Amino acid sequence: KALVVPLLAGWTVLQAPVAQLDPAWAVVLPADSWRRYMYIPCSRDEPPRSEYWAPGSETIGPLEIALSLALQRALDEKLKGRAARPASSDYYRQYVGIRVSGRPVIYINGFHRSHVERSAPESVESWRTQVVNVCDGGAFYFGAEYDPATGHVTNIRFNGAG
């Protein structure tokens, strides 16, 4: 599907197609998973947490549409000049509802499909129940925030090194 972006005076521009994210590659993790994780981030800044909330499918659908475009833009910018770049559709996602300054936000923990493909057979599905926390890894791992009130993905932060 191509993305149509509105411009001033009613003009629009047709941008290159942005691949849709695979819904089977996303999960909303329970707050308990994140409470343990918040003490061990090592490669990128994490948002402050005060309390958790449970986002539903009515919020995740619009998030995934916004994330597809925002992540592709961030990847293109970070990896500018490189011939081979991953697509936003190459990433698995873990979501958790947090409150930032009292506002409900969904924190996104993303990791490239190669992380799952390289997993041992007995742990290939562990990403569905345990936070994926990798130090370094560059553009293969990212964190971001989605504001359901505005529909925007912000603060996309890739891991260090890589």
Buried (B, 14 or more C-beta within 10 A) or exposed (E): EEBEEEEEEEEEEEEEEBEEBBEEBBBBBEBEBBEEBBEEBEBBEBBEBEEBBEBEEEBBEEBBBBBBBBBBBBBBEBBEEEEEBBBBBBBBBBBBBBBBEEEBBBBBBBBBBEBBEEBEEEEEEEBEEBBBBBEEBBBBBBBBBBBBEEEEBEBBBBBEEE
